[in-house]
Amino acid sequence: MTMPGFGALLPSNPRDSVENYLIDMLDAGAYLNDANLVETLVRGSSEAVEFLEGLGVRFDRREDGTFAFYGGVEHTKTATARQLGVDDCMGRAFYNVLSGEIGRSGIRLLEDTFALSLLVDEGRVYGLFALDIRRGAPMLLWARSVVLATGGLVGLYSVRTGHPRDTGDGHALALRAGVALKDIEFVQSNPAAFFYPDSVRGVVVPGWYLVMDRGARYYNGFGEEFLHLHDPERRENTTRDVKARAMHAEILAGRGSEHGGIYLDFTQAELESPLEEYLSENAPFLLDYLRRIGLPPGTIFSAPMEVGPAAHYSCGGVAINEHCETSIAGLYAAGEVTGGVHGANRLGNNAMTDIFVFGRVAGEMAAAAAFGTPPPHPSARLLRRVEALWLNLEEVSERRPPEPVSAAWLRREIETIMAEKVGFGRDERGLLTAAERMSELEADYLPRVCRSRGSRAYNYDLVEVFELENMLEVGLAVAAAALRRTETRGCHNRMDHPFLCDEHWRVHLLVTKRGPDYGVEKIPVVARERRGKAS
């Protein structure tokens, strides 16, 4: 699902440097980034490019064979172009070479497996307890080390650009194991997702990143431009947090489009060829998607489109250090499931860089830990824990409540609450209401969701029960952190506290769970220095 954009510091880019990249990431992240993690990403980005090209990916190049660097949709503080491209569906290119490498290497891949719980004892991970979806049966996986690489949590929101199964499963696994979530309140919005027609609600407008600096404009429902009021210099090319905040303010003030969004107008864009032809050449993947679902691009682009902020990326997550270590020995994490790399707002083009830089670090660290650790010998206490997990799985699989609740209904309730109360515009009243309602759903409705009758094999109703549990736990964690941070910073937008406050809030927030309670703790922002294990 990833579109173009791979940020990298490469020797062939004379305008870039470690300092420039650091400045741009820290500025975009409202200076809430963990500086050690930022430096790790910057210095590891060139190696990530070499790795991908070694597998067969070919990034765009100029006629002389050197890399082509693009500026990206956001104008950064140093105005440095460092974005590499492949095509308009970069994720597809990566997926193809990585899946081929798994097959070539003979790596054992367990598909149709849903992780239910990390097995932790005395501060060390021993593996995980899972559901074998193919058989509908429990699966016990002992391991010397474990890497969480489960992606984000935008599936908690009704309007999203990501996959509906991005339900924060890794976040929930970590929370239940006692690992803190860092800066989980920062959920980034994409400001160019369709709000109408409903059939494409949440789908990113094809080629928006190519057209924004070519004369594309945002208008409110009265035909007025407004981004200059929030960022006079960068306007349409400001960072996504500023753009989404400005759009949300117009919508809340009653100046939205006909269907509750904002108008995005491509008709005045200055391009080398007609708009549809230009997008067909430069953004064919999403353009073809629109055609296949019966929306002629010529019709869509002939007038301003209705767009709005859609949940796009979770900037916070599992607390790690620059070695991808968590607070539990043998447990590592990488990618969107983690927090600290991007601070309060992710700089565009860094999502894939994050994955490949920290994925490599986590893999190497986990392998070294596994080779240096004796085979797991679980204690009697841990075995009792496994037995309890087994019995719980059986109970959930076989329960038949007198008044069952539909999993689809409960999911819609969670998504609506998160979008309306814990979305881009937040305030104390809404967050308290959301926490109260989700606690009610967790206590009174979740136990009444059950699988359909028939075979347990490939019974996705059973998976949904556990996904819903994860969604509620992670949603409550996001609400708890968002309630605590009484300022507006990056993609955390407190309508009742509209200003940034460095004096009190240039800090990380760590959310932990003890039983039904969520604790929120302030810790200092990590400066640029080497340190040990994650907090």
ABEGO torsion letter per residue (X at the ends): XBBBEBBBBBAABAABBAAAAAAAAAAAAGGABBAAAAAAAAAAAAAAAAAAAAAGBBBBBBAAGBBBBBAEABBBAAGBBABBBABABAAAAAAAAAAAAAAAAGBBBBBGBBBABBBBBGGBBAEBBBBBAAAGBBBBBBBABBBBBAEBAAAABABBABBAABAGAAAAAAAAAGBBBBGAABBBBBAABBAOBAAABGBBBBGAAAAAAAGBBBBBAAGBBAAAAABAAAEAABBAAAAAAAAAAAAAAGABBAAGBBBBBAAABBBABBAAAAAAAABAAAAAAAAAAGBBAAAAAABBBBBBBBBABBABEBBBBAAGBBABBGBBBBEAABBGAAEABBBBGAAAAAAAAAAAAAAAAAAAAAAABBBBBBBAAAAAAAAAAAAAAAAAAABBBABBBBAAAAAAAAAAAAAAAABABBBAAAAAAAAAAAAAAAAAAAAABBBBBEBABGBAAAAAAAAAAAAAAAAAAAAAAAAABBBBBEABBBAABABBBAAAABBBBBBBBBEABBBBBBBBBBBBBBBBBBX
